Amino acid sequence: MSDLEAKVHREGDMEAARLLYALATQATFEVMRLYLRHRKIFEQIAPERTLLPLLHSIHPGTGKVTAQMQAAARLGARTRYARQIGSKAYFQSDAPANVYARAIITCIEMNEELEPISCQQYFWDQFDRKEGTKTIVMPFPKYIQNLKKFPSPITPENVLQYWHKGKEIIIEELPDFQLRPEWESYQRRKYAGGAKKGVIQHAIFRDILVALQTIAGKNKRKLLSKGKQLREN
């Protein structure tokens, strides 16, 4: 760490700065994981310290400096998640529609680079011969098809594709998802044609679409456009 710090200060070494940032980020992530998964260990260590890694800067102007630093950093502005920065639907809200929308996006991102079954079977055959085991590679779900050609990341222009694929994922994995506890309020609603399976599912899918649009930045763009029109008027 000292060597990296010296390279940054003496030479303005960008690679050293990137590595320093990556190490700090990973360390902070591990502290959070320690808190979430090994609470007793965390509680034994934390009282021996005066701060958390995330709060390393402690002085009278901490709040102001932290806010300025976050604004100046423009976190994620050059990443695939640029549109999601500041989106409560993506980072904070646990409303069922937002949770399902995030799950759809994560499922697509995790599976779009999957190697074909044949490649995975070949890899496991090599492993099995070496370890003396027998691994069975199960067929992929149907929704995995065509994911390699799927647009990424999610944007206002392709949000409908994510929605259609999301419906496909949900129906295949959870055929009667509308009966799950998180959708209980939808089951109690009064629908014109009665609370039938298809009607409830449609209402849920409609709200998931709104959540996906919000995460993709489409609704934000609408609000900005509306605000501009109001200023011009």
KELUMZA-904912 format. One record per residue (C-alpha): y, z, x. Coordinates in steps of 0.1 Angstrom, whole numbers, plus 5000, padded with zeros to 4 digits. Layout:
<recs>
+------+------+------+
|    Y |    Z |    X |
+------+------+------+
|    Y |    Z |    X |
...
+------+------+------+
</recs>
This chain:
<recs>
+------+------+------+
|    Y |    Z |    X |
+------+------+------+
| 5000 | 5000 | 5000 |
| 5024 | 5009 | 5028 |
| 5017 | 4975 | 5045 |
| 5023 | 4956 | 5013 |
| 5055 | 4976 | 5007 |
| 5067 | 4968 | 5043 |
| 5060 | 4931 | 5039 |
| 5080 | 4930 | 5007 |
| 5110 | 4949 | 5021 |
| 5110 | 4932 | 5056 |
| 5100 | 4897 | 5048 |
| 5104 | 4892 | 5010 |
| 5067 | 4883 | 5009 |
| 5060 | 4871 | 4974 |
| 5022 | 4873 | 4977 |
| 5025 | 4909 | 4989 |
| 5048 | 4916 | 4959 |
| 5023 | 4900 | 4935 |
| 4994 | 4920 | 4950 |
| 5015 | 4953 | 4948 |
| 5023 | 4946 | 4911 |
| 4986 | 4938 | 4904 |
| 4974 | 4970 | 4920 |
| 4999 | 4991 | 4901 |
| 4991 | 4974 | 4868 |
| 4953 | 4979 | 4873 |
| 4958 | 5015 | 4884 |
| 4979 | 5023 | 4853 |
| 4953 | 5006 | 4831 |
| 4926 | 5028 | 4847 |
| 4946 | 5059 | 4840 |
| 4949 | 5049 | 4803 |
| 4911 | 5043 | 4802 |
| 4906 | 5077 | 4818 |
| 4927 | 5092 | 4790 |
| 4909 | 5073 | 4763 |
| 4873 | 5076 | 4775 |
| 4872 | 5107 | 4798 |
| 4897 | 5130 | 4781 |
| 4883 | 5162 | 4796 |
| 4886 | 5148 | 4832 |
| 4922 | 5135 | 4824 |
| 4932 | 5169 | 4810 |
| 4920 | 5186 | 4842 |
| 4939 | 5163 | 4865 |
| 4972 | 5157 | 4845 |
| 4985 | 5194 | 4847 |
| 4984 | 5191 | 4885 |
| 5009 | 5162 | 4883 |
| 5045 | 5161 | 4872 |
| 5044 | 5125 | 4858 |
| 5023 | 5096 | 4846 |
| 5022 | 5063 | 4866 |
| 5040 | 5046 | 4837 |
| 5069 | 5072 | 4839 |
| 5073 | 5073 | 4877 |
| 5111 | 5070 | 4874 |
| 5124 | 5103 | 4861 |
| 5161 | 5110 | 4863 |
| 5191 | 5114 | 4839 |
| 5193 | 5077 | 4832 |
| 5155 | 5071 | 4828 |
| 5157 | 5057 | 4792 |
| 5186 | 5034 | 4800 |
| 5171 | 5021 | 4832 |
| 5137 | 5016 | 4816 |
| 5152 | 4996 | 4788 |
| 5172 | 4975 | 4813 |
| 5141 | 4970 | 4834 |
| 5120 | 4958 | 4805 |
| 5148 | 4933 | 4794 |
| 5152 | 4920 | 4830 |
| 5115 | 4917 | 4836 |
| 5111 | 4893 | 4806 |
| 5074 | 4904 | 4805 |
| 5050 | 4876 | 4797 |
| 5078 | 4850 | 4794 |
| 5058 | 4826 | 4817 |
| 5024 | 4834 | 4803 |
| 5003 | 4820 | 4774 |
| 5014 | 4851 | 4754 |
| 5051 | 4844 | 4756 |
| 5054 | 4839 | 4718 |
| 5036 | 4872 | 4711 |
| 5060 | 4893 | 4731 |
| 5076 | 4919 | 4708 |
| 5053 | 4910 | 4680 |
| 5042 | 4942 | 4662 |
| 5015 | 4922 | 4644 |
| 5000 | 4915 | 4678 |
| 5005 | 4947 | 4697 |
| 5010 | 4976 | 4672 |
| 5002 | 4971 | 4636 |
| 4967 | 4981 | 4624 |
| 4971 | 4965 | 4590 |
| 4937 | 4948 | 4582 |
| 4952 | 4913 | 4582 |
| 4967 | 4918 | 4616 |
| 4935 | 4933 | 4630 |
| 4915 | 4903 | 4617 |
| 4941 | 4879 | 4630 |
| 4939 | 4894 | 4665 |
| 4901 | 4894 | 4664 |
| 4901 | 4857 | 4655 |
| 4924 | 4848 | 4685 |
| 4904 | 4870 | 4709 |
| 4871 | 4855 | 4697 |
| 4883 | 4820 | 4703 |
| 4898 | 4828 | 4737 |
| 4866 | 4846 | 4748 |
| 4842 | 4819 | 4737 |
| 4861 | 4787 | 4744 |
| 4849 | 4786 | 4780 |
| 4812 | 4793 | 4772 |
| 4787 | 4773 | 4792 |
| 4761 | 4754 | 4771 |
| 4729 | 4772 | 4762 |
| 4710 | 4751 | 4788 |
| 4732 | 4762 | 4816 |
| 4729 | 4799 | 4806 |
| 4692 | 4796 | 4803 |
| 4690 | 4781 | 4838 |
| 4710 | 4810 | 4852 |
| 4688 | 4836 | 4835 |
| 4656 | 4818 | 4846 |
| 4668 | 4822 | 4882 |
| 4676 | 4859 | 4876 |
| 4643 | 4865 | 4858 |
| 4623 | 4850 | 4887 |
| 4641 | 4872 | 4912 |
| 4639 | 4904 | 4891 |
| 4605 | 4899 | 4874 |
| 4620 | 4901 | 4839 |
| 4622 | 4878 | 4809 |
| 4655 | 4871 | 4793 |
| 4658 | 4852 | 4760 |
| 4691 | 4833 | 4754 |
| 4697 | 4833 | 4717 |
| 4714 | 4803 | 4700 |
| 4752 | 4804 | 4696 |
| 4768 | 4810 | 4662 |
| 4778 | 4777 | 4645 |
| 4815 | 4785 | 4649 |
| 4812 | 4781 | 4687 |
| 4809 | 4743 | 4683 |
| 4839 | 4724 | 4694 |
| 4857 | 4754 | 4708 |
| 4860 | 4737 | 4742 |
| 4884 | 4712 | 4726 |
| 4903 | 4739 | 4708 |
| 4940 | 4741 | 4714 |
| 4951 | 4772 | 4734 |
| 4971 | 4793 | 4732 |
| 4980 | 4798 | 4695 |
| 5014 | 4782 | 4686 |
| 5033 | 4775 | 4653 |
| 5020 | 4739 | 4655 |
| 4983 | 4748 | 4657 |
| 4982 | 4780 | 4637 |
| 4964 | 4763 | 4608 |
| 4935 | 4753 | 4631 |
| 4932 | 4789 | 4642 |
| 4932 | 4800 | 4605 |
| 4904 | 4775 | 4595 |
| 4883 | 4784 | 4625 |
| 4890 | 4821 | 4618 |
| 4877 | 4817 | 4582 |
| 4846 | 4800 | 4596 |
| 4840 | 4829 | 4621 |
| 4845 | 4856 | 4594 |
| 4823 | 4840 | 4568 |
| 4795 | 4835 | 4594 |
| 4797 | 4870 | 4609 |
| 4807 | 4890 | 4577 |
| 4797 | 4870 | 4546 |
| 4808 | 4898 | 4522 |
| 4838 | 4910 | 4543 |
| 4859 | 4915 | 4512 |
| 4836 | 4945 | 4503 |
| 4845 | 4964 | 4536 |
| 4865 | 4996 | 4533 |
| 4896 | 4981 | 4549 |
| 4900 | 4957 | 4520 |
| 4896 | 4983 | 4493 |
| 4931 | 4979 | 4480 |
| 4925 | 4941 | 4474 |
| 4894 | 4950 | 4454 |
| 4915 | 4972 | 4431 |
| 4941 | 4945 | 4424 |
| 4945 | 4928 | 4391 |
| 4938 | 4891 | 4394 |
| 4944 | 4865 | 4367 |
| 4908 | 4852 | 4368 |
| 4893 | 4887 | 4375 |
| 4884 | 4903 | 4408 |
| 4857 | 4878 | 4417 |
| 4844 | 4873 | 4453 |
| 4862 | 4840 | 4459 |
| 4895 | 4852 | 4445 |
| 4896 | 4884 | 4466 |
| 4885 | 4864 | 4497 |
| 4913 | 4839 | 4491 |
| 4939 | 4867 | 4488 |
| 4927 | 4882 | 4521 |
| 4926 | 4848 | 4539 |
| 4962 | 4841 | 4527 |
| 4974 | 4874 | 4543 |
| 4955 | 4867 | 4575 |
| 4972 | 4833 | 4577 |
| 5006 | 4851 | 4574 |
| 4995 | 4874 | 4602 |
| 4985 | 4845 | 4624 |
| 5018 | 4827 | 4617 |
| 5037 | 4859 | 4627 |
| 5016 | 4863 | 4659 |
| 5022 | 4826 | 4668 |
| 5059 | 4831 | 4664 |
| 5063 | 4808 | 4634 |
| 5079 | 4834 | 4611 |
| 5102 | 4845 | 4639 |
| 5114 | 4810 | 4643 |
| 5121 | 4807 | 4606 |
| 5142 | 4839 | 4607 |
| 5162 | 4826 | 4637 |
| 5168 | 4793 | 4619 |
| 5179 | 4812 | 4588 |
| 5202 | 4834 | 4608 |
| 5218 | 4804 | 4625 |
| 5224 | 4787 | 4591 |
| 5240 | 4819 | 4578 |
| 5263 | 4820 | 4608 |
| 5273 | 4783 | 4604 |
| 5281 | 4789 | 4568 |
+------+------+------+
</recs>
